[in-house]
Amino acid sequence: MQNVTQKKTACPRDCPDACGLIVTIDNGRVVRLQGDPDHPITQGFICGRTTRYTERQNSSERLTRPLLRRSKSANFEAISWDNAFDVITERMLRYRQESGAESILQYRCGGSLGIMKHVGDYFFERFGPVTVKRGDVCAGAGNAAQQMDFGDCDSSDVLDFQNSKTIFLWGKNVFVSSIHLIPELKAARANGTNVVLIDPIHHQTTSIADYYVQPRPGSDSAIAMGIARWLFENNAVDTTITDYCDNVEKFRELTYTKTVEDWASVADLSAGELTTLARMYASGPTCSMIGWGLQRRRHGAATIRTIDALAAVSGNIGISGGGSSFYFVRRDAFDLSFSDPDAAPRTITEPMLGSEILSAIEPPIRMAWIWAANPVAMLPDSVTVAKALRTREFTVVVDPFLTDTARCADLVLPTTTFLEEDDLIGSYGHHYLAEVNPVVVPPEGVLSDHEIFRELSRRMGISDDFDLNASVWKQRLLSKLNGAGVTMNDFRKGSVRNPFASNVLFADRKFNTSTGNINLIHELHSDMTKIPMERQLKLSALSTGKSQASQWPAETQIGPAIAVVHPLSVPDFSDGDEVTLTTERAHIQVRLHFDDRQRQDVILMEKGGWYSSGRSANALIAGEVTDDGECAVYYDTPAAVSQSFP
């Protein structure tokens, strides 16, 4: 007998759209996910990754029992939750007593962006505080850049670009990472707005661009500087910029260190292409929508700062249809005052997680707790991350599946999927907030993160804050919003726009900097102003519409990964050849796929390939931090192709 129901929830996975979902359940089993037509951004459609999530939700590979490795050389064996909690409690208390709480590392990343995950952070703060990560491999450089420039990192309303005359997409593939912008960009074009795409990678977003340039990888700053030089030369800058910008003359002098033609050469564009970009930029209001890849390079923060400076001197900050949009604040509407982000006695930089775990002393890292993350697959230097986790005295990984990281653990705890979670969510792609509802009961033997910390709090003697239902914590997280007149009942009715967010950011042209003005960049590293001596293949592992990060179906991780390259980049090989892809860090087997639309200095892979299957691009990338913000340098790795080894 069928018992089909539909329930609403929201998607907390690492994506800017944070979609509203309608979930169809048949006799307790999720059978369909659809976009919520009542959600202002989702508007009834979702990405293919989430449409296909039923396969992952119902997978026979889900873990339903804690798995313990009794020695480093032993295989996993299933144990009871009571046994698992006994082992964890004994280890954590012993390590804290013998070596201090900083001998324990807790690490989480973007496996879920649910706000309730901060309660788990607080558990480790109360227990210790323990060692935690610093920096941000996802957006650290861009956030740091806009904090330096504006004192805040946020955006105008997501649909304010409909008031733009020109939209610049800087390295932004909306068909993969922001699909709900696609109909809005098409509508803007129909109303006369010009869409410009700047990206070294040829992708589907070219289909909705009025003008596309394909510059040298990592040269966006030269483009911004060349446009700014043209604006200064042609008296197209805002005549009032000194009223709200510092370092205007120094920035102008920096743009004048090269001609427009020379800046174009640095970017491997023609002078005509750069002049066309400048003329289109000057036809404002102009909105700069910045992709996340730009700041995942060695000089990523400075690159974002040049785009910010261009927006500022052209008068496009603080006006409708303008702006320099990199990120939307997603946490600030929630009350996180219970936690002290500076409480940790020691921090380890995220892009160098493996090497810094191994080198930590006084005390060494004896135990690691990894949750909402798969760092072996997703962080640079997979080899060292895996080694670091395998060699701790005790590593706990919390995950629904036996991931690359879980394979390095001594204890694996099975946890819920987002369709079984009780949480709240903000977005880094718009200003809407939503409730995440458990639409199905998890399989027997599976606990949520909150339930795990709740039980541990009883055993650790800190149950006063944690032995509470999730609903109690959610009310606490909403207290700031309650003060603005938003209640849980509003969330139950649907998504809620952040009442603290501006429709037009910096409309008063007041900035949270030391002087109250925009802090224009006025120095660039020499690497950003010169043409490289030689053309090298640079490896980029990019987001894909096939998988959310490393959450691939197992059958897709068999055989060599695909590496996309221009045929002239590898003249000694043929399309479909199995070859060795080598960097200074490592080598893996890949299968070539030719695409003559790509530049000859890039080689492309899909993000999130499994290390255990020999498909992890991150195994080839060294741990390194960006110029500011401690973001990971994902896209500056030289690579070479050679004959396949036996």
WOBELVEN-V774838 format. One record per pair of residues at least 4 apart in sequence whose ideal C-beta (glycine too) atoms are under 6 Angstrom apart, sorted by the first residue. I is the first residue (numbers start at 1). J is the second residue. If there is no record, write none. Layout:
i=I j=J
i=I j=J
//
This chain:
i=3 j=27
i=4 j=26
i=5 j=25
i=6 j=22
i=6 j=24
i=7 j=23
i=7 j=439
i=8 j=22
i=9 j=21
i=9 j=436
i=9 j=437
i=9 j=439
i=10 j=20
i=10 j=425
i=10 j=434
i=10 j=436
i=11 j=19
i=11 j=21
i=11 j=50
i=12 j=112
i=12 j=113
i=12 j=114
i=12 j=418
i=12 j=425
i=12 j=436
i=13 j=548
i=14 j=110
i=16 j=178
i=16 j=428
i=16 j=429
i=17 j=180
i=17 j=429
i=18 j=425
i=18 j=427
i=19 j=35
i=19 j=42
i=19 j=46
i=20 j=36
i=20 j=39
i=20 j=42
i=20 j=495
i=21 j=33
i=21 j=36
i=22 j=34
i=22 j=36
i=23 j=30
i=23 j=33
i=23 j=439
i=24 j=31
i=24 j=32
i=25 j=30
i=25 j=440
i=26 j=31
i=30 j=54
i=30 j=57
i=30 j=419
i=30 j=440
i=33 j=50
i=33 j=51
i=33 j=53
i=35 j=42
i=35 j=44
i=35 j=45
i=35 j=46
i=36 j=42
i=37 j=44
i=38 j=494
i=39 j=495
i=41 j=180
i=41 j=430
i=41 j=432
i=46 j=50
i=46 j=51
i=47 j=179
i=48 j=545
i=49 j=548
i=53 j=57
i=54 j=58
i=57 j=417
i=57 j=419
i=62 j=400
i=63 j=414
i=64 j=414
i=64 j=443
i=64 j=445
i=64 j=446
i=65 j=78
i=65 j=445
i=66 j=79
i=66 j=84
i=66 j=413
i=67 j=76
i=67 j=412
i=68 j=77
i=68 j=79
i=68 j=411
i=69 j=74
i=69 j=76
i=69 j=410
i=70 j=74
i=79 j=83
i=79 j=84
i=85 j=455
i=89 j=459
i=91 j=394
i=94 j=98
i=95 j=99
i=95 j=103
i=95 j=104
i=95 j=366
i=95 j=367
i=96 j=101
i=99 j=103
i=99 j=363
i=100 j=363
i=101 j=128
i=101 j=130
i=102 j=131
i=102 j=345
i=102 j=346
i=103 j=363
i=103 j=366
i=104 j=130
i=104 j=367
i=105 j=131
i=105 j=365
i=105 j=368
i=106 j=124
i=106 j=130
i=106 j=132
i=106 j=369
i=107 j=133
i=107 j=370
i=108 j=371
i=108 j=372
i=108 j=373
i=109 j=373
i=111 j=372
i=111 j=373
i=112 j=117
i=112 j=372
i=114 j=423
i=114 j=425
i=114 j=436
i=115 j=334
i=115 j=424
i=115 j=477
i=116 j=423
i=117 j=372
i=118 j=336
i=119 j=473
i=120 j=449
i=120 j=453
i=122 j=339
i=123 j=453
i=123 j=466
i=124 j=128
i=124 j=130
i=125 j=129
i=125 j=339
i=125 j=343
i=126 j=462
i=127 j=460
i=129 j=343
i=129 j=344
i=131 j=346
i=132 j=344
i=132 j=347
i=133 j=348
i=133 j=350
i=134 j=347
i=134 j=349
i=135 j=140
i=135 j=349
i=135 j=350
i=135 j=630
i=136 j=140
i=137 j=350
i=137 j=351
i=137 j=632
i=139 j=143
i=139 j=327
i=140 j=629
i=140 j=630
i=140 j=631
i=141 j=295
i=141 j=300
i=141 j=301
i=141 j=626
i=141 j=629
i=141 j=631
i=142 j=295
i=142 j=304
i=142 j=326
i=143 j=153
i=143 j=629
i=144 j=301
i=144 j=628
i=144 j=629
i=145 j=301
i=145 j=304
i=145 j=305
i=146 j=150
i=146 j=153
i=146 j=326
i=147 j=153
i=148 j=519
i=149 j=305
i=149 j=308
i=149 j=518
i=149 j=519
i=150 j=511
i=151 j=511
i=151 j=512
i=151 j=513
i=152 j=512
i=153 j=327
i=154 j=329
i=154 j=505
i=155 j=325
i=155 j=328
i=156 j=160
i=156 j=323
i=156 j=504
i=156 j=505
i=157 j=503
i=158 j=430
i=160 j=320
i=161 j=167
i=161 j=287
i=162 j=188
i=163 j=320
i=163 j=321
i=164 j=193
i=164 j=285
i=164 j=287
i=164 j=321
i=165 j=283
i=165 j=284
i=165 j=285
i=166 j=194
i=166 j=280
i=166 j=283
i=166 j=286
i=167 j=195
i=167 j=287
i=168 j=196
i=168 j=288
i=169 j=197
i=169 j=289
i=170 j=198
i=170 j=220
i=170 j=290
i=170 j=294
i=171 j=199
i=171 j=291
i=171 j=293
i=171 j=294
i=172 j=289
i=172 j=291
i=173 j=177
i=173 j=203
i=173 j=205
i=174 j=178
i=174 j=181
i=174 j=182
i=174 j=205
i=175 j=204
i=175 j=205
i=176 j=543
i=176 j=545
i=177 j=543
i=178 j=429
i=181 j=185
i=185 j=195
i=185 j=208
i=188 j=193
i=189 j=193
i=189 j=195
i=194 j=210
i=194 j=280
i=195 j=209
i=195 j=210
i=196 j=211
i=196 j=280
i=197 j=205
i=197 j=209
i=197 j=212
i=198 j=213
i=200 j=214
i=200 j=215
i=200 j=217
i=200 j=599
i=202 j=597
i=202 j=598
i=206 j=212
i=213 j=269
i=213 j=273
i=215 j=219
i=215 j=267
i=215 j=268
i=215 j=269
i=216 j=267
i=216 j=268
i=217 j=538
i=217 j=602
i=218 j=297
i=219 j=266
i=219 j=267
i=220 j=294
i=220 j=303
i=221 j=303
i=221 j=306
i=221 j=528
i=222 j=263
i=222 j=266
i=222 j=267
i=223 j=267
i=224 j=306
i=224 j=307
i=224 j=310
i=225 j=255
i=225 j=263
i=225 j=306
i=226 j=260
i=226 j=263
i=226 j=264
i=226 j=274
i=227 j=277
i=227 j=278
i=227 j=281
i=227 j=310
i=228 j=255
i=228 j=310
i=229 j=255
i=229 j=260
i=230 j=260
i=230 j=278
i=231 j=236
i=231 j=237
i=231 j=314
i=232 j=237
i=232 j=252
i=236 j=282
i=237 j=313
i=238 j=315
i=241 j=245
i=241 j=248
i=241 j=313
i=242 j=248
i=244 j=509
i=244 j=517
i=245 j=312
i=245 j=517
i=245 j=518
i=245 j=520
i=246 j=515
i=246 j=517
i=246 j=519
i=247 j=251
i=247 j=520
i=247 j=522
i=250 j=522
i=251 j=309
i=251 j=520
i=251 j=522
i=254 j=522
i=258 j=262
i=258 j=263
i=260 j=274
i=261 j=271
i=264 j=269
i=264 j=271
i=264 j=274
i=266 j=531
i=269 j=273
i=269 j=274
i=281 j=286
i=284 j=316
i=285 j=319
i=285 j=321
i=285 j=322
i=286 j=316
i=287 j=322
i=287 j=323
i=288 j=307
i=288 j=311
i=288 j=324
i=289 j=325
i=290 j=326
i=294 j=303
i=295 j=300
i=295 j=304
i=295 j=631
i=296 j=300
i=296 j=631
i=296 j=634
i=296 j=635
i=297 j=635
i=297 j=636
i=298 j=633
i=298 j=636
i=299 j=303
i=299 j=525
i=299 j=528
i=299 j=627
i=300 j=626
i=300 j=631
i=301 j=626
i=301 j=627
i=301 j=628
i=301 j=629
i=302 j=627
i=305 j=521
i=307 j=324
i=308 j=324
i=309 j=520
i=309 j=521
i=311 j=316
i=311 j=317
i=311 j=324
i=312 j=317
i=312 j=518
i=316 j=322
i=317 j=506
i=318 j=506
i=318 j=507
i=318 j=509
i=320 j=504
i=327 j=428
i=328 j=428
i=328 j=429
i=328 j=430
i=328 j=431
i=330 j=426
i=330 j=427
i=330 j=428
i=331 j=426
i=333 j=433
i=333 j=481
i=333 j=498
i=333 j=500
i=334 j=477
i=335 j=477
i=335 j=479
i=335 j=480
i=348 j=356
i=349 j=630
i=351 j=380
i=351 j=623
i=351 j=625
i=351 j=632
i=352 j=356
i=352 j=623
i=353 j=375
i=353 j=379
i=353 j=385
i=354 j=381
i=354 j=384
i=354 j=385
i=354 j=388
i=355 j=384
i=355 j=623
i=357 j=365
i=357 j=388
i=358 j=388
i=360 j=364
i=360 j=365
i=366 j=393
i=367 j=394
i=368 j=389
i=368 j=392
i=368 j=395
i=369 j=396
i=370 j=397
i=370 j=405
i=371 j=398
i=374 j=378
i=374 j=403
i=374 j=405
i=374 j=550
i=375 j=379
i=375 j=385
i=375 j=405
i=376 j=382
i=376 j=385
i=376 j=386
i=376 j=404
i=376 j=405
i=376 j=611
i=377 j=404
i=377 j=550
i=377 j=608
i=377 j=610
i=377 j=611
i=377 j=616
i=378 j=550
i=379 j=385
i=380 j=618
i=380 j=621
i=380 j=623
i=380 j=632
i=381 j=622
i=381 j=623
i=382 j=611
i=382 j=616
i=382 j=618
i=382 j=619
i=383 j=619
i=386 j=408
i=389 j=395
i=389 j=408
i=390 j=408
i=394 j=410
i=395 j=409
i=395 j=410
i=396 j=411
i=397 j=405
i=397 j=406
i=397 j=409
i=397 j=412
i=398 j=413
i=398 j=415
i=399 j=403
i=399 j=406
i=400 j=415
i=400 j=417
i=402 j=406
i=404 j=610
i=404 j=611
i=404 j=612
i=406 j=412
i=414 j=446
i=415 j=449
i=416 j=420
i=416 j=421
i=416 j=442
i=416 j=446
i=416 j=448
i=419 j=439
i=419 j=440
i=420 j=438
i=420 j=442
i=421 j=436
i=422 j=438
i=422 j=470
i=423 j=436
i=424 j=435
i=424 j=474
i=424 j=477
i=425 j=434
i=425 j=436
i=426 j=433
i=431 j=497
i=431 j=498
i=431 j=501
i=432 j=495
i=432 j=497
i=433 j=496
i=433 j=498
i=434 j=495
i=435 j=491
i=442 j=446
i=447 j=451
i=447 j=452
i=450 j=470
i=453 j=466
i=454 j=466
i=454 j=467
i=456 j=460
i=457 j=462
i=457 j=463
i=457 j=466
i=457 j=467
i=458 j=463
i=458 j=467
i=463 j=467
i=468 j=472
i=478 j=482
i=481 j=486
i=484 j=499
i=486 j=490
i=486 j=496
i=490 j=496
i=491 j=496
i=510 j=516
i=511 j=516
i=511 j=518
i=513 j=519
i=524 j=528
i=524 j=529
i=535 j=601
i=536 j=638
i=537 j=603
i=537 j=639
i=538 j=602
i=539 j=603
i=539 j=637
i=539 j=639
i=540 j=602
i=540 j=604
i=540 j=635
i=541 j=605
i=541 j=607
i=541 j=617
i=542 j=607
i=543 j=607
i=544 j=606
i=547 j=551
i=547 j=552
i=547 j=608
i=549 j=608
i=550 j=608
i=552 j=556
i=552 j=557
i=557 j=610
i=557 j=613
i=557 j=615
i=560 j=578
i=560 j=589
i=560 j=590
i=560 j=591
i=561 j=590
i=561 j=605
i=561 j=609
i=561 j=615
i=562 j=591
i=562 j=593
i=563 j=581
i=563 j=590
i=563 j=592
i=563 j=603
i=563 j=605
i=564 j=593
i=564 j=595
i=564 j=604
i=565 j=569
i=565 j=570
i=565 j=603
i=566 j=596
i=566 j=598
i=566 j=600
i=567 j=594
i=568 j=600
i=569 j=600
i=570 j=641
i=573 j=577
i=573 j=592
i=575 j=594
i=577 j=592
i=578 j=591
i=578 j=644
i=579 j=592
i=579 j=641
i=579 j=644
i=580 j=587
i=580 j=642
i=580 j=644
i=580 j=645
i=581 j=588
i=581 j=590
i=581 j=639
i=582 j=587
i=582 j=640
i=583 j=620
i=583 j=637
i=583 j=639
i=585 j=620
i=585 j=622
i=586 j=619
i=586 j=620
i=588 j=614
i=598 j=602
i=603 j=639
i=605 j=617
i=609 j=615
i=609 j=616
i=609 j=617
i=610 j=615
i=611 j=616
i=611 j=619
i=621 j=637
i=624 j=633
i=625 j=630
i=626 j=631
i=626 j=633
//
